[in-house]
Amino acid sequence: MVYMMVGITGAIGALLRYLFGALIPSTYFMGFPVSTLGINLSGSFGLSWFFTWVTKHPSFPDWARTAIATGFIGSFTTFSTFNIELIHLVEKNHLLYSILYFICSTIGGYLFSRLGYEIAKNKD
Amino acid sequence: MNILLIAIGGALGALCRFLISKYFPSSANRFPLGTFIINIIGSLLLGLLLGCMVNEKWMFFLGTGFCGAFTTFSTLQWEILRFHQERQHSLLLLYLTLSYTLGILSSIMGFFIGKFMCS
């Protein structure tokens, strides 16, 4: 049961990530990989919001927790594409963009996951 | 067709990540070996695919689908946040540094291995 659900939600997460990239006319907005950044930041927010929310709702079924967190959000966000895009920016001599992308992802990722946690924690 | 390839690759990627993370359960006072291994291997594999210049179909299946779903950014951020909250600052620094430096290095390495293997 849980394997099937992780498979299905994992597929949905990957498809949504693809659509997100396809919907933004240029995946690289003015040379900046905005879609992956948006995906990773929103996913970081979503995961810590969900994990914090779920600890306050212990009756929430375990399989659904795994399907949403490991399957859907885990598949939606990506680390491998982030690395490739970072290398790509350096390769194209957009050194400033690559540094900016790295900072936005790392510090932004922390801030967004912190925000998700705080919102879920303080809401009753 | 492309959508189907991404969906199947994504499902497989998520399942592989789920299986590996079950072997290495996450805890607030231990190095998250599961997520770490997953992200490094996935970054290496994506670099390999690009170095090999595989065709679009394989890229949708293994690149966007499998590697994209297998590796995860949100779990990394969650684990970092947990380390910060638990005041595990040395673990946090180690995890952060190793993930980002080895992630980039493994992608570069994968790219050159792919170029070498497929040329």
gemmi code that builds the backbone of each chain (N, CA, C; Angstrom):
import gemmi

chains = {
    "A": [
        ("MET", (0.821, -1.206, 0.000), (0.000, 0.000, 0.000), (0.862, 1.266, 0.000)),
        ("VAL", (1.795, 1.354, 0.991), (2.593, 2.577, 1.099), (3.535, 2.726, -0.111)),
        ("TYR", (4.037, 1.596, -0.638), (4.909, 1.644, -1.807), (4.166, 2.178, -3.025)),
        ("MET", (2.948, 1.686, -3.189), (2.131, 2.130, -4.316), (1.854, 3.629, -4.213)),
        ("MET", (1.536, 4.079, -2.987), (1.218, 5.492, -2.798), (2.439, 6.391, -3.033)),
        ("VAL", (3.616, 5.929, -2.568), (4.836, 6.716, -2.791), (5.135, 6.790, -4.291)),
        ("GLY", (4.901, 5.683, -5.001), (5.101, 5.665, -6.451), (4.184, 6.658, -7.150)),
        ("ILE", (2.907, 6.620, -6.790), (1.922, 7.498, -7.443), (2.199, 8.969, -7.120)),
        ("THR", (2.380, 9.271, -5.840), (2.612, 10.683, -5.475), (3.975, 11.166, -5.981)),
        ("GLY", (4.947, 10.240, -6.060), (6.255, 10.593, -6.619), (6.119, 10.970, -8.088)),
        ("ALA", (5.308, 10.230, -8.819), (5.068, 10.543, -10.230), (4.390, 11.910, -10.364)),
        ("ILE", (3.415, 12.177, -9.509), (2.706, 13.469, -9.554), (3.677, 14.625, -9.262)),
        ("GLY", (4.531, 14.436, -8.260), (5.509, 15.472, -7.914), (6.446, 15.770, -9.073)),
        ("ALA", (6.926, 14.709, -9.748), (7.840, 14.884, -10.878), (7.126, 15.579, -12.042)),
        ("LEU", (5.875, 15.192, -12.300), (5.109, 15.811, -13.393), (4.851, 17.286, -13.129)),
        ("LEU", (4.513, 17.587, -11.893), (4.236, 18.978, -11.532), (5.503, 19.830, -11.695)),
        ("ARG", (6.631, 19.248, -11.321), (7.910, 19.944, -11.493), (8.173, 20.223, -12.969)),
        ("TYR", (7.881, 19.223, -13.809), (8.064, 19.392, -15.246), (7.131, 20.478, -15.791)),
        ("LEU", (5.868, 20.450, -15.374), (4.892, 21.437, -15.850), (5.269, 22.844, -15.414)),
        ("PHE", (5.722, 22.971, -14.200), (6.196, 24.230, -13.638), (7.268, 24.826, -14.550)),
        ("GLY", (8.219, 23.994, -14.950), (9.297, 24.437, -15.827), (8.793, 24.765, -17.217)),
        ("ALA", (7.808, 23.975, -17.687), (7.293, 24.171, -19.042), (6.392, 25.399, -19.125)),
        ("LEU", (5.726, 25.735, -18.008), (4.787, 26.855, -18.014), (5.494, 28.199, -18.087)),
        ("ILE", (6.649, 28.272, -17.422), (7.417, 29.514, -17.480), (8.102, 29.542, -18.843)),
        ("PRO", (7.753, 30.540, -19.690), (8.206, 30.549, -21.079), (9.683, 30.178, -21.231)),
        ("SER", (10.523, 30.841, -20.449), (11.919, 30.443, -20.464), (12.269, 29.959, -19.071)),
        ("THR", (12.764, 28.728, -19.009), (13.132, 28.179, -17.703), (14.199, 29.061, -17.059)),
        ("TYR", (15.015, 29.631, -17.925), (16.015, 30.568, -17.440), (15.503, 31.975, -17.705)),
        ("PHE", (15.002, 32.627, -16.672), (14.512, 33.985, -16.849), (15.699, 34.931, -16.772)),
        ("MET", (15.981, 35.622, -17.896), (17.143, 36.492, -17.994), (18.407, 35.779, -17.500)),
        ("GLY", (18.512, 34.526, -17.885), (19.690, 33.754, -17.523), (19.662, 33.165, -16.125)),
        ("PHE", (18.516, 33.321, -15.445), (18.424, 32.836, -14.072), (17.398, 31.703, -13.969)),
        ("PRO", (17.786, 30.555, -13.407), (16.874, 29.399, -13.370), (15.751, 29.576, -12.345)),
        ("VAL", (14.762, 30.385, -12.701), (13.702, 30.724, -11.742), (12.795, 29.556, -11.400)),
        ("SER", (12.551, 28.647, -12.354), (11.568, 27.609, -12.049), (12.076, 26.633, -10.993)),
        ("THR", (13.320, 26.185, -11.116), (13.863, 25.278, -10.095), (13.934, 25.977, -8.736)),
        ("LEU", (14.302, 27.259, -8.773), (14.378, 28.009, -7.513), (12.995, 28.079, -6.853)),
        ("GLY", (11.986, 28.410, -7.653), (10.611, 28.486, -7.132), (10.140, 27.150, -6.589)),
        ("ILE", (10.454, 26.088, -7.319), (10.071, 24.732, -6.918), (10.739, 24.369, -5.593)),
        ("ASN", (12.041, 24.590, -5.510), (12.778, 24.188, -4.310), (12.401, 25.015, -3.081)),
        ("LEU", (12.152, 26.310, -3.291), (11.779, 27.145, -2.144), (10.366, 26.823, -1.663)),
        ("SER", (9.420, 26.687, -2.603), (8.052, 26.372, -2.187), (7.985, 24.979, -1.572)),
        ("GLY", (8.758, 24.037, -2.115), (8.783, 22.687, -1.557), (9.381, 22.653, -0.157)),
        ("SER", (10.421, 23.465, 0.079), (11.035, 23.524, 1.409), (10.040, 24.086, 2.419)),
        ("PHE", (9.308, 25.110, 1.984), (8.249, 25.674, 2.830), (7.204, 24.603, 3.124)),
        ("GLY", (6.745, 23.952, 2.070), (5.672, 22.954, 2.198), (6.036, 21.790, 3.098)),
        ("LEU", (7.262, 21.278, 2.940), (7.652, 20.101, 3.720), (7.727, 20.399, 5.214)),
        ("SER", (8.347, 21.517, 5.577), (8.456, 21.769, 7.020), (7.114, 22.206, 7.593)),
        ("TRP", (6.296, 22.867, 6.785), (4.932, 23.167, 7.242), (4.206, 21.859, 7.539)),
        ("PHE", (4.303, 20.923, 6.593), (3.578, 19.660, 6.718), (4.088, 18.815, 7.887)),
        ("PHE", (5.413, 18.676, 7.999), (5.984, 17.886, 9.099), (5.584, 18.467, 10.463)),
        ("THR", (5.556, 19.793, 10.555), (5.193, 20.428, 11.819), (3.696, 20.264, 12.089)),
        ("TRP", (2.915, 20.418, 11.052), (1.459, 20.254, 11.173), (1.108, 18.834, 11.606)),
        ("VAL", (1.806, 17.870, 11.018), (1.490, 16.465, 11.255), (1.808, 16.046, 12.702)),
        ("THR", (2.822, 16.671, 13.327), (3.133, 16.320, 14.715), (2.003, 16.786, 15.652)),
        ("LYS", (1.235, 17.790, 15.188), (0.095, 18.252, 15.993), (-1.168, 17.458, 15.685)),
        ("HIS", (-1.113, 16.628, 14.673), (-2.255, 15.798, 14.292), (-1.833, 14.338, 14.245)),
        ("PRO", (-1.617, 13.738, 15.420), (-1.072, 12.377, 15.465), (-1.995, 11.325, 14.846)),
        ("SER", (-3.261, 11.676, 14.647), (-4.170, 10.684, 14.069), (-4.041, 10.601, 12.547)),
        ("PHE", (-3.270, 11.530, 11.975), (-3.074, 11.525, 10.526), (-2.368, 10.226, 10.122)),
        ("PRO", (-2.954, 9.461, 9.184), (-2.381, 8.135, 8.872), (-0.936, 8.199, 8.373)),
        ("ASP", (-0.154, 7.206, 8.816), (1.264, 7.137, 8.504), (1.551, 7.029, 7.009)),
        ("TRP", (0.742, 6.230, 6.331), (0.981, 6.043, 4.902), (0.748, 7.339, 4.128)),
        ("ALA", (-0.240, 8.120, 4.578), (-0.539, 9.382, 3.890), (0.581, 10.394, 4.143)),
        ("ARG", (1.134, 10.350, 5.351), (2.259, 11.217, 5.694), (3.442, 10.915, 4.777)),
        ("THR", (3.767, 9.623, 4.621), (4.876, 9.224, 3.754), (4.595, 9.578, 2.292)),
        ("ALA", (3.344, 9.366, 1.863), (2.990, 9.647, 0.465), (3.166, 11.131, 0.147)),
        ("ILE", (2.735, 11.987, 1.062), (2.822, 13.429, 0.819), (4.261, 13.934, 0.961)),
        ("ALA", (4.924, 13.557, 2.070), (6.265, 14.090, 2.343), (7.329, 13.434, 1.453)),
        ("THR", (7.461, 12.116, 1.545), (8.500, 11.422, 0.778), (8.144, 11.364, -0.706)),
        ("GLY", (6.890, 11.020, -0.994), (6.481, 10.893, -2.393), (6.370, 12.235, -3.082)),
        ("PHE", (5.328, 12.965, -2.735), (5.017, 14.180, -3.488), (6.067, 15.294, -3.342)),
        ("ILE", (6.285, 15.784, -2.120), (7.176, 16.942, -1.960), (8.627, 16.561, -2.262)),
        ("GLY", (9.023, 15.344, -1.838), (10.385, 14.879, -2.108), (10.699, 14.815, -3.596)),
        ("SER", (9.734, 14.372, -4.385), (9.925, 14.274, -5.836), (9.843, 15.623, -6.520)),
        ("PHE", (8.987, 16.481, -5.972), (8.784, 17.802, -6.554), (10.079, 18.616, -6.490)),
        ("THR", (10.694, 18.671, -5.328), (11.950, 19.404, -5.197), (13.097, 18.537, -5.711)),
        ("THR", (14.173, 19.190, -6.114), (15.284, 18.441, -6.703), (16.626, 19.065, -6.367)),
        ("PHE", (17.583, 18.209, -6.104), (18.928, 18.662, -5.777), (19.852, 18.513, -6.990)),
        ("SER", (19.611, 17.472, -7.792), (20.488, 17.201, -8.930), (20.403, 18.310, -9.983)),
        ("THR", (19.179, 18.759, -10.299), (19.014, 19.824, -11.293), (19.643, 21.119, -10.801)),
        ("PHE", (19.503, 21.364, -9.506), (20.122, 22.550, -8.894), (21.628, 22.578, -9.162)),
        ("ASN", (22.294, 21.452, -8.945), (23.737, 21.379, -9.176), (24.098, 21.596, -10.640)),
        ("ILE", (23.327, 20.945, -11.515), (23.607, 21.060, -12.949), (23.435, 22.503, -13.410)),
        ("GLU", (22.391, 23.163, -12.942), (22.146, 24.545, -13.340), (23.242, 25.482, -12.837)),
        ("LEU", (23.707, 25.180, -11.638), (24.794, 25.966, -11.058), (26.054, 25.862, -11.920)),
        ("ILE", (26.374, 24.644, -12.337), (27.540, 24.411, -13.192), (27.335, 25.087, -14.544)),
        ("HIS", (26.118, 24.980, -15.045), (25.755, 25.570, -16.334), (25.986, 27.089, -16.325)),
        ("LEU", (25.612, 27.733, -15.231), (25.785, 29.182, -15.124), (27.267, 29.567, -15.119)),
        ("VAL", (28.069, 28.786, -14.408), (29.511, 29.056, -14.362), (30.117, 28.857, -15.756)),
        ("GLU", (29.657, 27.777, -16.404), (30.148, 27.428, -17.726), (29.873, 28.542, -18.735)),
        ("LYS", (28.700, 29.185, -18.576), (28.329, 30.253, -19.501), (28.879, 31.614, -19.061)),
        ("ASN", (29.785, 31.577, -18.088), (30.426, 32.789, -17.578), (29.498, 33.743, -16.830)),
        ("HIS", (28.349, 33.228, -16.393), (27.461, 34.040, -15.564), (27.830, 33.812, -14.100)),
        ("LEU", (29.034, 34.251, -13.751), (29.530, 33.950, -12.419), (28.677, 34.597, -11.335)),
        ("LEU", (28.255, 35.836, -11.605), (27.450, 36.562, -10.631), (26.105, 35.854, -10.412)),
        ("TYR", (25.495, 35.414, -11.518), (24.231, 34.692, -11.431), (24.389, 33.383, -10.662)),
        ("SER", (25.517, 32.703, -10.879), (25.703, 31.421, -10.206), (25.827, 31.629, -8.696)),
        ("ILE", (26.512, 32.695, -8.299), (26.641, 32.992, -6.870), (25.281, 33.375, -6.294)),
        ("LEU", (24.548, 34.193, -7.069), (23.217, 34.628, -6.642), (22.268, 33.429, -6.519)),
        ("TYR", (22.343, 32.527, -7.479), (21.493, 31.333, -7.480), (21.805, 30.457, -6.267)),
        ("PHE", (23.095, 30.321, -5.984), (23.516, 29.516, -4.836), (22.997, 30.129, -3.527)),
        ("ILE", (23.164, 31.435, -3.384), (22.733, 32.112, -2.158), (21.204, 32.069, -2.004)),
        ("CYS", (20.492, 32.359, -3.110), (19.021, 32.331, -3.057), (18.523, 30.944, -2.671)),
        ("SER", (19.175, 29.903, -3.186), (18.728, 28.540, -2.906), (19.041, 28.122, -1.476)),
        ("THR", (20.275, 28.394, -1.028), (20.679, 27.894, 0.281), (20.048, 28.711, 1.417)),
        ("ILE", (20.244, 30.029, 1.368), (19.686, 30.854, 2.439), (18.162, 30.919, 2.301)),
        ("GLY", (17.700, 31.063, 1.043), (16.253, 31.055, 0.797), (15.619, 29.760, 1.258)),
        ("GLY", (16.267, 28.645, 0.972), (15.753, 27.339, 1.383), (15.589, 27.260, 2.894)),
        ("TYR", (16.601, 27.773, 3.594), (16.526, 27.765, 5.055), (15.380, 28.662, 5.544)),
        ("LEU", (15.300, 29.875, 4.988), (14.274, 30.820, 5.442), (12.869, 30.310, 5.147)),
        ("PHE", (12.687, 29.727, 3.962), (11.356, 29.226, 3.615), (10.956, 28.028, 4.472)),
        ("SER", (11.918, 27.156, 4.782), (11.547, 26.018, 5.614), (11.301, 26.480, 7.056)),
        ("ARG", (12.026, 27.502, 7.491), (11.800, 28.099, 8.803), (10.399, 28.735, 8.878)),
        ("LEU", (10.030, 29.420, 7.798), (8.724, 30.067, 7.716), (7.590, 29.029, 7.783)),
        ("GLY", (7.759, 27.937, 7.042), (6.759, 26.873, 7.058), (6.580, 26.313, 8.459)),
        ("TYR", (7.717, 26.123, 9.133), (7.697, 25.613, 10.508), (6.974, 26.582, 11.447)),
        ("GLU", (7.336, 27.863, 11.366), (6.758, 28.861, 12.274), (5.244, 28.990, 12.073)),
        ("ILE", (4.822, 29.010, 10.812), (3.401, 29.160, 10.514), (2.613, 27.967, 11.051)),
        ("ALA", (3.132, 26.766, 10.812), (2.415, 25.569, 11.275), (2.420, 25.466, 12.798)),
        ("LYS", (3.502, 25.927, 13.421), (3.640, 25.817, 14.868), (2.678, 26.763, 15.583)),
        ("ASN", (2.545, 27.973, 15.035), (1.765, 28.989, 15.729), (0.276, 28.955, 15.428)),
        ("LYS", (-0.104, 28.131, 14.472), (-1.516, 28.079, 14.114), (-2.165, 26.910, 14.859)),
        ("ASP", (-3.306, 27.221, 15.474), (-3.969, 26.145, 16.225), (-5.197, 25.617, 15.497)),
    ],
    "B": [
        ("MET", (3.423, 10.883, -24.334), (4.526, 9.928, -24.228), (5.601, 10.439, -23.265)),
        ("ASN", (6.029, 11.718, -23.487), (7.038, 12.295, -22.593), (6.535, 12.364, -21.158)),
        ("ILE", (5.260, 12.707, -21.032), (4.633, 12.814, -19.715), (4.676, 11.462, -19.011)),
        ("LEU", (4.430, 10.407, -19.769), (4.437, 9.055, -19.207), (5.844, 8.665, -18.744)),
        ("LEU", (6.841, 9.037, -19.553), (8.230, 8.730, -19.193), (8.627, 9.434, -17.898)),
        ("ILE", (8.222, 10.700, -17.764), (8.534, 11.456, -16.545), (7.829, 10.837, -15.346)),
        ("ALA", (6.563, 10.442, -15.557), (5.783, 9.859, -14.456), (6.406, 8.552, -13.969)),
        ("ILE", (6.787, 7.678, -14.904), (7.375, 6.381, -14.508), (8.743, 6.605, -13.843)),
        ("GLY", (9.558, 7.461, -14.448), (10.860, 7.776, -13.862), (10.712, 8.399, -12.485)),
        ("GLY", (9.743, 9.299, -12.342), (9.491, 9.960, -11.063), (9.042, 8.976, -9.993)),
        ("ALA", (8.172, 8.048, -10.374), (7.703, 7.039, -9.422), (8.863, 6.167, -8.958)),
        ("LEU", (9.703, 5.743, -9.904), (10.853, 4.903, -9.551), (11.844, 5.661, -8.669)),
        ("GLY", (12.082, 6.928, -9.019), (13.001, 7.750, -8.223), (12.525, 7.907, -6.793)),
        ("ALA", (11.224, 8.189, -6.632), (10.662, 8.357, -5.294), (10.733, 7.054, -4.499)),
        ("LEU", (10.454, 5.936, -5.172), (10.495, 4.637, -4.488), (11.914, 4.284, -4.050)),
        ("CYS", (12.888, 4.518, -4.913), (14.289, 4.245, -4.548), (14.705, 5.100, -3.354)),
        ("ARG", (14.305, 6.372, -3.365), (14.642, 7.253, -2.245), (13.992, 6.758, -0.961)),
        ("PHE", (12.732, 6.331, -1.084), (11.996, 5.812, 0.071), (12.709, 4.590, 0.664)),
        ("LEU", (13.138, 3.680, -0.203), (13.814, 2.462, 0.262), (15.141, 2.786, 0.948)),
        ("ILE", (15.929, 3.668, 0.338), (17.232, 4.029, 0.930), (17.027, 4.744, 2.271)),
        ("SER", (16.054, 5.656, 2.316), (15.856, 6.410, 3.566), (15.317, 5.513, 4.677)),
        ("LYS", (14.711, 4.388, 4.315), (14.262, 3.445, 5.352), (15.454, 2.731, 5.995)),
        ("TYR", (16.508, 2.540, 5.195), (17.724, 1.909, 5.713), (18.501, 2.851, 6.627)),
        ("PHE", (18.384, 4.147, 6.356), (19.107, 5.149, 7.145), (18.115, 6.111, 7.779)),
        ("PRO", (17.455, 5.700, 8.834), (16.435, 6.562, 9.434), (17.026, 7.881, 9.920)),
        ("SER", (16.288, 8.947, 9.669), (16.750, 10.282, 10.028), (16.539, 10.530, 11.516)),
        ("SER", (17.494, 11.193, 12.139), (17.325, 11.569, 13.536), (18.038, 12.898, 13.754)),
        ("ALA", (17.590, 13.621, 14.779), (18.070, 14.997, 14.961), (19.511, 15.080, 15.449)),
        ("ASN", (20.088, 13.946, 15.884), (21.459, 14.038, 16.392), (22.439, 13.123, 15.660)),
        ("ARG", (22.095, 12.828, 14.396), (22.964, 11.969, 13.601), (23.077, 12.526, 12.191)),
        ("PHE", (24.183, 12.231, 11.535), (24.368, 12.692, 10.159), (23.335, 12.004, 9.251)),
        ("PRO", (22.587, 12.773, 8.450), (21.540, 12.165, 7.603), (22.146, 11.454, 6.388)),
        ("LEU", (22.692, 10.275, 6.645), (23.418, 9.541, 5.612), (22.522, 9.196, 4.415)),
        ("GLY", (21.260, 8.872, 4.681), (20.339, 8.498, 3.608), (20.186, 9.593, 2.575)),
        ("THR", (19.725, 10.764, 3.009), (19.520, 11.895, 2.093), (20.829, 12.275, 1.411)),
        ("PHE", (21.913, 12.204, 2.187), (23.218, 12.575, 1.647), (23.618, 11.666, 0.475)),
        ("ILE", (23.555, 10.350, 0.700), (23.909, 9.381, -0.353), (23.012, 9.575, -1.580)),
        ("ILE", (21.720, 9.730, -1.323), (20.739, 9.920, -2.395), (21.100, 11.135, -3.258)),
        ("ASN", (21.354, 12.258, -2.609), (21.623, 13.487, -3.357), (22.938, 13.433, -4.134)),
        ("ILE", (23.942, 12.768, -3.565), (25.236, 12.685, -4.258), (25.147, 11.733, -5.449)),
        ("ILE", (24.551, 10.559, -5.241), (24.417, 9.593, -6.345), (23.551, 10.168, -7.471)),
        ("GLY", (22.442, 10.816, -7.085), (21.543, 11.402, -8.087), (22.214, 12.503, -8.887)),
        ("SER", (23.037, 13.316, -8.223), (23.742, 14.395, -8.917), (24.788, 13.824, -9.871)),
        ("LEU", (25.444, 12.756, -9.441), (26.424, 12.079, -10.290), (25.743, 11.512, -11.537)),
        ("LEU", (24.604, 10.870, -11.322), (23.873, 10.246, -12.426), (23.376, 11.276, -13.438)),
        ("LEU", (22.877, 12.406, -12.951), (22.396, 13.440, -13.873), (23.553, 14.024, -14.682)),
        ("GLY", (24.699, 14.201, -14.041), (25.893, 14.660, -14.753), (26.309, 13.665, -15.817)),
        ("LEU", (26.230, 12.381, -15.471), (26.566, 11.290, -16.389), (25.673, 11.316, -17.629)),
        ("LEU", (24.379, 11.510, -17.410), (23.425, 11.546, -18.533), (23.740, 12.701, -19.473)),
        ("LEU", (24.096, 13.851, -18.879), (24.407, 15.021, -19.699), (25.727, 14.827, -20.446)),
        ("GLY", (26.707, 14.209, -19.769), (27.993, 13.946, -20.411), (27.843, 12.972, -21.566)),
        ("CYS", (26.950, 12.015, -21.403), (26.683, 11.002, -22.430), (25.848, 11.563, -23.571)),
        ("MET", (25.255, 12.732, -23.356), (24.332, 13.344, -24.309), (23.266, 12.346, -24.761)),
        ("VAL", (22.589, 11.747, -23.787), (21.524, 10.783, -24.106), (20.399, 11.530, -24.825)),
        ("ASN", (19.576, 10.801, -25.572), (18.518, 11.480, -26.325), (17.393, 11.973, -25.403)),
        ("GLU", (16.478, 12.722, -26.008), (15.441, 13.413, -25.239), (14.583, 12.453, -24.404)),
        ("LYS", (14.269, 11.307, -24.980), (13.414, 10.336, -24.285), (14.064, 9.826, -22.997)),
        ("TRP", (15.334, 9.468, -23.094), (16.076, 9.010, -21.910), (16.214, 10.136, -20.883)),
        ("MET", (16.369, 11.355, -21.414), (16.507, 12.505, -20.512), (15.213, 12.731, -19.727)),
        ("PHE", (14.082, 12.604, -20.401), (12.810, 12.753, -19.700), (12.623, 11.655, -18.651)),
        ("PHE", (12.969, 10.431, -19.041), (12.776, 9.289, -18.149), (13.759, 9.304, -16.974)),
        ("LEU", (15.067, 9.348, -17.296), (16.079, 9.248, -16.228), (16.466, 10.600, -15.626)),
        ("GLY", (16.443, 11.653, -16.447), (16.865, 12.970, -15.957), (15.771, 13.663, -15.166)),
        ("THR", (14.766, 14.167, -15.908), (13.653, 14.877, -15.257), (12.882, 13.954, -14.316)),
        ("GLY", (12.622, 12.733, -14.781), (11.842, 11.799, -13.961), (12.644, 11.235, -12.806)),
        ("PHE", (13.559, 10.302, -13.120), (14.238, 9.578, -12.047), (15.146, 10.451, -11.170)),
        ("CYS", (16.163, 11.070, -11.769), (17.121, 11.859, -10.968), (16.435, 13.006, -10.235)),
        ("GLY", (15.520, 13.688, -10.951), (14.810, 14.814, -10.343), (14.023, 14.399, -9.117)),
        ("ALA", (13.352, 13.255, -9.210), (12.521, 12.784, -8.098), (13.349, 12.106, -7.015)),
        ("PHE", (14.415, 11.415, -7.440), (15.268, 10.691, -6.501), (15.949, 11.682, -5.551)),
        ("THR", (16.576, 12.699, -6.108), (17.223, 13.701, -5.256), (16.170, 14.642, -4.680)),
        ("THR", (16.489, 15.234, -3.560), (15.494, 16.083, -2.910), (16.157, 17.282, -2.236)),
        ("PHE", (15.522, 18.411, -2.390), (16.036, 19.638, -1.802), (15.306, 19.953, -0.501)),
        ("SER", (14.016, 19.635, -0.480), (13.188, 19.984, 0.679), (13.607, 19.216, 1.937)),
        ("THR", (13.942, 17.918, 1.771), (14.363, 17.118, 2.931), (15.676, 17.641, 3.492)),
        ("LEU", (16.586, 18.016, 2.579), (17.866, 18.609, 2.991), (17.619, 19.845, 3.863)),
        ("GLN", (16.722, 20.719, 3.410), (16.428, 21.941, 4.163), (15.778, 21.636, 5.510)),
        ("TRP", (14.904, 20.639, 5.520), (14.241, 20.254, 6.757), (15.257, 19.727, 7.771)),
        ("GLU", (16.194, 18.903, 7.299), (17.210, 18.343, 8.191), (18.134, 19.441, 8.729)),
        ("ILE", (18.446, 20.411, 7.867), (19.268, 21.538, 8.305), (18.538, 22.350, 9.384)),
        ("LEU", (17.252, 22.586, 9.147), (16.445, 23.319, 10.131), (16.403, 22.583, 11.473)),
        ("ARG", (16.255, 21.266, 11.412), (16.229, 20.455, 12.632), (17.550, 20.547, 13.391)),
        ("PHE", (18.664, 20.460, 12.679), (19.981, 20.589, 13.309), (20.117, 21.944, 13.998)),
        ("HIS", (19.611, 22.967, 13.327), (19.691, 24.316, 13.874), (18.878, 24.412, 15.169)),
        ("GLN", (17.680, 23.831, 15.145), (16.820, 23.872, 16.324), (17.384, 23.069, 17.491)),
        ("GLU", (18.033, 21.952, 17.161), (18.593, 21.091, 18.205), (19.999, 21.530, 18.607)),
        ("ARG", (20.437, 22.650, 18.066), (21.764, 23.211, 18.344), (22.896, 22.245, 18.029)),
        ("GLN", (22.699, 21.465, 16.989), (23.749, 20.552, 16.525), (24.566, 21.279, 15.465)),
        ("HIS", (25.316, 22.285, 15.908), (25.933, 23.165, 14.929), (27.064, 22.525, 14.143)),
        ("SER", (27.814, 21.607, 14.770), (28.899, 20.981, 14.009), (28.334, 20.018, 12.965)),
        ("LEU", (27.263, 19.294, 13.340), (26.609, 18.413, 12.361), (26.024, 19.225, 11.219)),
        ("LEU", (25.416, 20.351, 11.569), (24.807, 21.223, 10.564), (25.847, 21.687, 9.549)),
        ("LEU", (26.979, 22.163, 10.080), (28.031, 22.688, 9.211), (28.606, 21.595, 8.318)),
        ("LEU", (28.820, 20.421, 8.906), (29.367, 19.288, 8.166), (28.412, 18.864, 7.048)),
        ("TYR", (27.148, 18.735, 7.392), (26.132, 18.281, 6.438), (25.978, 19.277, 5.293)),
        ("LEU", (25.888, 20.553, 5.663), (25.724, 21.627, 4.680), (26.901, 21.665, 3.706)),
        ("THR", (28.110, 21.687, 4.265), (29.315, 21.796, 3.438), (29.475, 20.583, 2.533)),
        ("LEU", (29.337, 19.388, 3.114), (29.529, 18.177, 2.318), (28.471, 18.054, 1.224)),
        ("SER", (27.217, 18.365, 1.555), (26.151, 18.231, 0.555), (26.388, 19.132, -0.634)),
        ("TYR", (26.669, 20.415, -0.358), (26.808, 21.342, -1.473), (28.101, 21.151, -2.262)),
        ("THR", (29.214, 20.934, -1.579), (30.458, 20.782, -2.345), (30.483, 19.442, -3.091)),
        ("LEU", (30.153, 18.359, -2.401), (30.199, 17.059, -3.083), (29.079, 16.934, -4.118)),
        ("GLY", (27.965, 17.629, -3.908), (26.883, 17.621, -4.902), (27.372, 18.179, -6.223)),
        ("ILE", (28.005, 19.339, -6.158), (28.513, 19.973, -7.379), (29.648, 19.137, -7.984)),
        ("LEU", (30.568, 18.682, -7.112), (31.700, 17.895, -7.609), (31.253, 16.587, -8.261)),
        ("SER", (30.254, 15.935, -7.668), (29.816, 14.661, -8.241), (29.118, 14.878, -9.587)),
        ("SER", (28.430, 16.005, -9.741), (27.833, 16.316, -11.043), (28.901, 16.533, -12.108)),
        ("ILE", (29.949, 17.275, -11.728), (31.045, 17.530, -12.671), (31.739, 16.213, -13.015)),
        ("MET", (31.983, 15.397, -11.986), (32.641, 14.115, -12.199), (31.787, 13.222, -13.102)),
        ("GLY", (30.488, 13.175, -12.832), (29.571, 12.380, -13.651), (29.613, 12.815, -15.101)),
        ("PHE", (29.654, 14.126, -15.312), (29.683, 14.674, -16.661), (30.918, 14.181, -17.424)),
        ("PHE", (32.077, 14.224, -16.761), (33.296, 13.804, -17.458), (33.368, 12.288, -17.637)),
        ("ILE", (32.871, 11.545, -16.654), (32.805, 10.084, -16.818), (31.912, 9.744, -18.013)),
        ("GLY", (30.759, 10.439, -18.082), (29.825, 10.212, -19.191), (30.461, 10.540, -20.526)),
        ("LYS", (31.162, 11.651, -20.580), (31.826, 12.069, -21.813), (32.861, 11.037, -22.249)),
        ("PHE", (33.590, 10.536, -21.257), (34.645, 9.561, -21.523), (34.054, 8.225, -21.977)),
        ("MET", (32.991, 7.793, -21.277), (32.374, 6.499, -21.556), (31.666, 6.462, -22.908)),
        ("CYS", (31.029, 7.568, -23.247), (30.143, 7.556, -24.405), (30.793, 8.098, -25.676)),
        ("SER", (32.046, 8.498, -25.592), (32.661, 9.041, -26.808), (33.444, 7.951, -27.546)),
    ],
}
model = gemmi.Model(1)
for chain_id, residues in chains.items():
    chain = gemmi.Chain(chain_id)
    for i, (resn, *xyz) in enumerate(residues, 1):
        res = gemmi.Residue()
        res.name, res.seqid = resn, gemmi.SeqId(i, " ")
        for name, pos in zip(("N", "CA", "C"), xyz):
            atom = gemmi.Atom()
            atom.name, atom.element = name, gemmi.Element(name[0])
            atom.pos, atom.b_iso = gemmi.Position(*pos), 0.0
            res.add_atom(atom)
        chain.add_residue(res)
    model.add_chain(chain)
structure = gemmi.Structure()
structure.add_model(model)
structure.setup_entities()
